[in-house]
Amino acid sequence: MSKAQAQQMIDAYITAELDVLDGKTVVVNGKTMATEDLAEIRAGRLEWERRLSAYSRSNGGFGLAQF
């Protein structure tokens, strides 16, 4: 999956999150979600944000450890 596709997924999850907060039912990756699925939508967004962040770190740079 490309960096652009990861960003598209994040955007889709943000849209779904906003829609659910407005009381709408949404479909993400073929699964219908409503208000009770808000935690799952947020977890999916965080996962895609983590994946997108990995693209930024994979440019050969050094990371810093936090203790």
N, C-alpha and C positions, 0 to 999 in steps of 0.2 A: 504494500500500500504506500502511496506517495505522501509527501508532506501536505500537498494540496487536498488530497482525499481525506487525510486525517482532519484537516481544518474544516472540510465540508461536514464530516461527522460531528465535530464539536458544534458547528453552527446548527445542525439538525437537532442535536440534543438540547441546545439552548432554546431553540424555537419550541420544541416539545415541552420543555420545562415551563416556559412562559404560557403556552397554551393550556397546560394542565392547571397552572395557577389561576388562569382565567375561567376554569371550570369546564374546559373542553376535553373531549376524548381524542387522543392522537394515536397514530400508528408509526412505530419506529422499528425498522427491520422486520416488518411483517407482524409485529406484536401490537395489539391494541392496548393502550395504557390510559388510565384515568388517575384521578387524584390519589388514590391509594398506592399508585406506582411511582410517586414522586421520588422516593428514595432510590428506586431502581434507575430512574432517569438520571438523577444526579450522579449515581455511581458510574453509569455509562459515560457521562460527560467527563468525569474525573479520569476514567480509564483512557479516553481518547486524548485528553490533555496531557496525560503521562506519556502516551505514545508520541504525540507531537513534540513534547519536550525532549524525548530521546533522539529525534531527528536533529535538534539543535545541538545536542551534546556530542553527536557522532561525527563532528567535523575535525576530530583529532586534537581538540583542545584538552586542557587539563581540568579536572574537577577538584574541588576543595572538600576535604572531609570536615564535618562538623562534629565536635565532641561535646 
